[in-house]
Amino acid sequence: MILVALGANLPSPVHGSPRETLEAALVALDRAGLRVVRRSAWYETAPVPASDQPWFVNGVAIVATPLGPADVLGVLHGIEVAFGRVRGEVNAPRVLDLDLLAYDDVVSSDWPALPHPRLHERAFVLRPLADVAPDWRHPVYGSDVAEMLARIGPEQTTRRLP
């Protein structure tokens, strides 16, 4: 199973609100050869670490592709650039953020690091992941999504959007 996280907290001059941008990003994933098999609901989430920047809209998609992990990450980065993402300061507000969370049960500390090194610490990833793959187990820690969510403090606020 290939898992991709989607997030945005700045409007796009081309696509509109963060939610509209994420909807457009799902279409871009399909066009780039990452067929969206399943997607979560959208969640409004507080920035992590806490800051005064706008809240994010986040989701997770399961994709299918013959591409390997490094190529998938390259496609994700290319879509971010096409949507106007400029990488600068860590944890800065962004028009679009696409992260490769997991690629089957691959475990790697090389590029790309798999599974994503902080996914088990982030409610904004785990809440939508529970929508699409509640039985998924972290290949390093062995925890399922509910177990990982139970370890996260209440400061990581998430609200499912209608």
N, C-alpha and C positions, 0 to 999 in steps of 0.2 A: 504494500500500500504506500502510495506517494502522497504525502500530506503537505499542503501549502497554506501558510497563514497570509491573510490579506488585512491591511490596515491603512487608515488615512485619518488625518485630523485637520487638513487644510483644504479649502476648496480648490478645484482645478479650473483654470480659465477656459479650458476646452470641455471638460466633462461635467462641471458643476460641483455640487456638494460632495463631501467625502463619500456618502453612500452611493451617489450616482457614479462617482469615480470608481468605486469598488465593483459596481455592476458592469461598468465598461471594462474593467480589468479582467473580469471573468470571461467576457467575450474575447479579449485579447489573448488570454491563455489558450482558449480553444483555437483561435486563428494561428497561434504559434506552435501548434502541435501538442499542447498539453490538454488533452480532452478532459473536461470537467465531468466527473462521474457522479459526484454528489457534493452538495455545498450546505453549509450551516445557515442558520438565521444570522442576521447582523446583530451585533451587540455594541452598545455605547459603553465605553470603558474609560476609566480614569487613567491619565498618563502614569507610566512607571519608568523611573522613579517619579514620585509626586512632584508636580510643578504647576505653574500658573498657565501653562499652554492649554489650548482647547482639548476637550475630550476627544478620544478616537472613536471611530467606527471600525470594528474588527469582525473577521469571520475566518473560517477554515474551509478549504476545498480538498476533496480527494481527486487526484488527476491520474490519468493513464497516458503513458508515452513509452516508446521504445528507447528514448534518450537515457543516458546514464546520469548519475547525480551531478557531476560537474557541468554537463550540458544543460540540465534542467535549471541549475542555478544561474547559468549564463543567460538563458532565456528570461528568467525572472528579472535579472538585472537589466536586460535590454528593454523589457516592458516598462520597468520603473523609469528609465531614462526617457523613453518615448512619451511617458506621461508627465514629464517635467521634474522628476525627482533629481535633486542635487544633493549628493552626499557631502556632508560637512561635519558639523558637531554631532557627537554621539547623543542619541535620545532627543534630537531636535524635532520640532514639528515637521510633518512631511505630507506631500500631496499623495504619495503612494508608497507603501512598504510591502514587499512580497518576500516571504521567508520560506525556504525549504526546511520544513520541520523534521521530516523523516522520509527515508527512501527504503521501503521494505524494512528489513531488519538490519540494514547496514549500520555498522558502528565504526566511526572514523574520527580521529582527531586531526587529520589532515584537511585540506580544503577540498570540498566543503565538509565542515565538521558536522557529523551526523550521529545521533539525532541532534537537532538544534540544541546548543549547550544550555539554554535557559528556559526551554519550553516547559519544563516541570515546575518552574517558579512563577509562571505568568498566568493569572486568571484570564487575561484577555486572549490567550491561546487555548487554555483548557476548557473554558465554558463552551466556545463554539466547537471545539474538538469533540466534546461530549455529544453534540448533535449528530455528527457524522460517523464517529467511530468510538462509541462509549466503551467497547471491549478492547480497544487498542492498549497494548502494554509497552511501556518504555523498555527498549531492548537492553539498557544498561541497568536500570534500577528494578525492573520487573513489576513496577506499580501500574495499575490501570488508571484511567482518567479520574475516576471518582476518588481514588486514594490520593492522587497528586493534588486534586482540588481541596481535599480535606486538610492538607498541610499549609494552605495559603491563608494568610491573615485577612481580616475584614477590610483592611485599608485598600485592597485592590478591588474597587467597586466595578461591577459589571451589571448592565441592564439590557435585557433582551428587547430589541426594537420590534414594533408591530410590523 
